[in-house]
């Protein structure tokens, strides 16, 4: 609707009637025009909408078990609107997953306790082990290797006399040396075994501590994922309102099959209203500013005139029957009980 459309129509009507000899017809025509529209005003047509609304749909296919609301009901954010069948099974899956989480925590705590006991026992074995002076400067592994070399040396020396029934003199000395080397070798192996058990206990304890810390920090990915999947499945089978409002349209019934993503209900907040223009031209939009005052009238509500202001101006154009138009959103400062979603409104932008 152009800037001077209404004013021009009035002038043309007056001129036509005057040419036919109607001296008072101009005043009569003027009396039928909206009082709020002034000469050279920018006017545009728009549609009345609630400030917030949403079409809701199930996130899964299924059969509707129950519908808990009716059209016109007022509901609060989080309220259940409808649910699919088998939600009791899905709830059981959540409980099972939750129990599994609790079992995991108990198992991790038990593992930590066992790991600590093993660590203390292995540490005591290492602390109480008497290390031979022959192992001085060696690691347990080096001691085992060195003592094995001594065993092999002593074995080679004694081997020629191994079958002698009654060894004498140096033969007895060779046998005693071999026995001593075996004793040192076994001692070195015991030292290596104790330190190996202690190192393994250290690793086990550190891992048990880390596992419990990860769980407590929510990093138990596998089990957490199972619980999240169960919760997601239940959420998909339930339809809840994301905000408080009114059930404006209900298109779902108990016992019927629904498809994922198909609109089931429309929720709207009718406590506040906005108007979105449908025909504001590219010529007029350049003279409209955010925050600019407007006067709004309605085709269906002859005696209602409301005040408002420009809330936003779209940066994207629309092609309306060959004309370039822009959507402007108007916030209303007041409302009327008779207002209904979709009503046609006439917006005058006050200069």
C-alpha positions in Angstrom: 0.0 0.0 0.0 1.6 3.3 -1.1 2.2 6.4 0.9 -0.6 8.5 -0.5 -3.0 5.7 -1.6 -5.9 6.4 0.7 -5.6 10.2 0.5 -5.5 10.1 -3.3 -8.5 7.8 -3.4 -10.4 10.2 -1.3 -9.5 13.2 -3.6 -10.5 11.3 -6.7 -13.8 10.2 -5.2 -14.5 13.8 -4.2 -13.7 15.1 -7.6 -15.9 12.5 -9.3 -18.9 13.3 -7.1 -18.4 17.0 -7.4 -18.4 16.7 -11.2 -21.8 15.1 -11.0 -23.2 18.0 -9.1 -23.0 16.5 -5.5 -21.9 19.6 -3.6 -21.7 17.9 -0.2 -20.4 14.4 -1.2 -16.8 15.3 -0.5 -17.6 15.7 3.2 -19.6 12.5 3.3 -16.7 10.6 1.8 -14.2 12.1 4.3 -16.4 11.0 7.1 -16.0 7.3 6.2 -12.1 7.4 6.3 -10.2 6.1 9.3 -9.6 9.0 11.7 -6.0 7.9 12.5 -4.7 8.2 8.9 -3.2 11.6 8.1 -2.4 13.2 4.8 0.8 11.8 3.2 1.1 9.1 5.9 3.0 5.9 5.3 0.5 3.1 5.7 0.9 -0.7 5.3 -1.3 -3.7 5.8 -0.2 -6.5 8.2 -1.2 -9.6 10.1 -1.8 -9.9 13.8 0.3 -12.6 15.5 1.0 -13.7 19.1 4.5 -12.6 20.3 5.5 -16.3 20.7 4.1 -19.4 19.2 5.4 -22.8 18.1 4.2 -25.9 16.2 5.2 -29.0 18.1 5.7 -32.5 16.7 6.9 -35.8 18.1 10.5 -36.8 17.4 9.6 -40.4 16.8 7.0 -42.5 15.0 4.4 -44.3 17.0 0.9 -44.6 18.3 -0.5 -42.0 20.6 -1.3 -43.4 24.0 -2.8 -40.4 25.6 -3.5 -36.7 25.0 -3.6 -34.6 28.2 -4.8 -31.2 26.9 -7.6 -29.7 24.9 -7.8 -26.7 22.6 -8.0 -23.5 24.6 -6.2 -24.9 27.7 -3.6 -22.8 29.4 -0.4 -24.7 30.0 2.9 -24.1 31.7 6.4 -24.6 30.3 7.4 -28.3 30.6 3.8 -29.6 30.8 3.0 -32.9 29.1 0.8 -32.5 26.0 0.7 -36.1 24.7 2.7 -39.3 24.8 3.2 -42.3 22.7 2.8 -45.9 23.7 5.5 -48.0 25.5 6.8 -45.0 27.5 6.8 -47.4 30.6 9.3 -49.5 28.8 11.4 -46.5 27.9 11.2 -45.3 31.6 12.5 -48.8 32.6 15.4 -48.4 30.2 16.3 -45.1 31.9 16.1 -46.7 35.4 18.3 -49.6 34.2 20.9 -47.2 32.8 20.8 -45.2 36.0 21.3 -48.4 38.0 24.2 -49.3 35.8 25.8 -46.0 36.5 25.4 -46.6 40.2 26.8 -50.1 39.8 29.7 -48.7 37.9 30.5 -46.2 40.6 30.4 -48.9 43.2 32.6 -51.1 41.1 35.1 -48.3 40.6 35.2 -47.6 44.3 35.8 -51.2 45.1 38.5 -51.4 42.5 40.2 -48.4 44.0 40.1 -50.0 47.5 41.5 -53.3 46.2 44.2 -51.5 44.2 45.3 -49.5 47.3 45.5 -52.7 49.4 47.6 -54.4 46.7 49.9 -51.3 46.5 50.4 -51.2 50.3 51.2 -55.0 50.3 53.6 -54.7 47.4 55.3 -51.7 48.9 55.8 -53.5 52.2 57.4 -56.5 50.3 59.9 -54.1 48.6 60.6 -52.2 51.8 61.3 -55.3 53.9 63.5 -57.0 51.3 67.1 -57.3 52.3 69.2 -56.4 49.2 72.5 -58.3 49.0 75.6 -56.2 48.9 76.5 -58.0 45.7 73.6 -56.1 44.0 75.0 -52.7 45.0 74.7 -50.2 42.2 72.4 -52.5 40.1 68.8 -52.5 39.3 66.8 -55.7 39.9 67.0 -56.6 36.2 70.8 -56.0 36.1 71.2 -58.1 39.3 69.4 -61.0 37.7 71.5 -60.8 34.6 74.7 -60.6 36.5 73.9 -63.5 38.8 72.9 -65.6 35.9 76.3 -65.1 34.4 77.9 -66.2 37.7 75.6 -69.3 37.8 76.7 -70.2 34.2 80.4 -69.6 35.1 80.1 -71.8 38.2 78.2 -74.5 36.3 80.9 -74.7 33.6 83.6 -75.1 36.3 81.8 -77.8 38.2 80.2 -79.7 35.2 83.2 -82.1 34.6 82.8 -83.4 38.2 79.0 -83.5 38.2 78.9 -87.4 38.2 81.6 -87.9 40.8 80.0 -89.8 43.7 82.4 -88.6 46.4 83.8 -85.2 45.4 86.9 -84.1 47.4 88.9 -81.0 47.9 88.5 -78.4 45.1 85.6 -80.4 43.7 83.6 -79.7 46.8 84.6 -76.0 46.5 83.3 -75.9 43.0 80.0 -77.5 44.1 79.7 -75.0 46.9 80.4 -72.1 44.6 77.7 -73.2 42.2 75.2 -73.6 45.0 76.1 -70.1 46.3 75.6 -68.6 42.8 72.3 -70.2 42.5 71.3 -68.7 45.9 72.3 -65.2 44.7 70.5 -65.7 41.4 67.3 -66.7 43.2 67.7 -63.8 45.5 68.0 -61.5 42.5 64.9 -63.0 40.9 62.9 -62.5 44.2 64.0 -58.8 44.2 62.9 -58.4 40.6 59.6 -60.1 41.3 58.8 -57.8 44.3 59.7 -54.6 42.5 57.7 -55.8 39.4 54.6 -56.4 41.6 55.1 -53.0 43.3 55.3 -51.2 39.9 52.2 -53.1 38.7 50.4 -52.1 41.9 51.4 -48.5 41.3 49.9 -48.6 37.8 46.8 -50.3 39.0 46.2 -47.7 41.7 46.8 -44.8 39.4 44.4 -46.2 36.9 41.7 -46.9 39.5 42.1 -43.3 40.8 41.8 -41.9 37.3 38.8 -44.1 36.4 36.9 -43.0 39.5 37.8 -39.3 38.8 36.7 -39.6 35.2 33.4 -41.1 36.3 32.8 -38.4 38.9 33.6 -35.8 36.3 31.0 -37.2 33.9 33.6 -38.7 31.6 32.3 -42.3 31.7 31.4 -42.0 28.1 30.0 -45.5 27.4 27.6 -45.7 30.4 26.7 -42.0 30.1 25.9 -42.5 26.4 23.6 -45.4 27.3 21.7 -43.3 29.8 21.5 -40.3 27.4 20.2 -42.6 24.7 17.5 -44.0 27.0 16.5 -40.5 28.1 16.4 -39.3 24.4 14.1 -42.2 23.5 11.7 -41.2 26.3 11.9 -37.5 25.3 11.0 -38.5 21.7 7.9 -40.3 22.9 6.7 -37.4 25.0 5.4 -34.0 23.7 5.9 -31.2 26.1 5.5 -27.4 25.7 8.7 -25.4 25.7 7.0 -22.3 27.1 3.8 -21.2 28.8 0.8 -20.3 26.7 -2.5 -21.6 25.2 -3.2 -24.7 23.2 -4.2 -22.9 20.0 -4.6 -25.9 17.7 -4.6 -29.6 18.5 -4.2 -32.1 15.7 -3.6 -35.4 17.5 -5.8 -38.0 19.1 -5.3 -41.0 21.4 -5.0 -44.2 19.4 -3.9 -42.7 16.1 -0.5 -43.2 14.5 1.8 -40.2 14.2 4.9 -39.6 12.1 8.0 -38.0 13.3 8.0 -34.3 12.5 4.3 -34.0 11.7 2.8 -31.0 13.5 0.6 -32.2 16.3 -0.1 -29.1 18.3 0.3 -25.3 18.2 1.1 -23.4 21.3 0.8 -19.6 21.5 1.4 -16.9 24.0 -1.6 -14.6 23.6 -0.5 -12.3 26.5 1.4 -10.0 24.0 0.8 -9.4 20.3 2.9 -8.2 17.3 2.0 -7.2 13.7 4.0 -8.1 10.7 3.5 -6.0 7.6 2.8 -7.7 4.2 3.0 -4.9 1.7 5.4 -2.2 2.9 7.1 -1.1 -0.4 10.8 -0.4 -1.1 9.9 3.3 -1.5 8.3 3.6 1.9 10.6 1.3 3.9 13.5 3.8 3.7 11.4 6.3 5.7 10.6 3.8 8.5 12.9 3.5 11.5 13.2 1.0 14.4 11.5 2.6 17.4 9.2 4.7 15.3 5.6 5.2 16.7 2.7 3.6 14.8 -1.1 3.7 15.0 -2.9 0.4 14.3 -6.5 -0.2 13.3 -8.2 -3.4 12.3 -10.7 -4.3 9.6 -12.7 -6.4 12.0 -12.5 -4.1 15.0 -13.9 -0.8 13.8 -13.7 1.0 17.2 -10.3 -0.2 18.2 -7.2 2.0 17.7 -3.9 0.9 19.3 -0.5 2.4 19.7 2.8 0.6 19.1 6.3 1.0 17.7 8.6 -0.5 15.1 10.4 -3.5 16.6 12.4 -4.6 13.6 12.8 -4.2 9.9 13.7 -7.2 7.7 16.9 -7.1 5.7 15.4 -9.6 3.2 12.8 -8.6 0.6 9.8 -10.4 -0.7 8.3 -10.3 -4.2 4.7 -9.5 -3.7 2.8 -9.7 -7.0 5.8 -8.0 -8.7 6.4 -5.4 -6.0 9.4 -5.5 -3.7 8.2 -5.4 -0.1 9.8 -5.7 3.3 8.5 -7.2 6.5 8.4 -4.8 9.4 7.5 -6.1 12.9 5.4 -3.9 15.1 5.1 -4.3 18.9 1.8 -3.2 20.4 1.7 -1.2 23.6 -1.8 -2.4 24.4 -4.3 -5.1 23.3 -8.1 -5.7 23.1 -9.9 -8.9 24.2 -11.5 -9.2 20.7 -8.2 -9.5 18.9 -7.6 -12.8 17.1 -4.6 -14.4 15.5 -4.4 -13.5 11.8 -6.6 -10.5 11.8 -5.9 -7.9 9.1 -4.4 -4.7 10.6 -3.7 -1.3 9.0 -0.5 0.3 10.3 0.1 4.0 10.0 3.8 5.0 10.6 3.7 8.3 12.6 6.2 10.8 11.3 
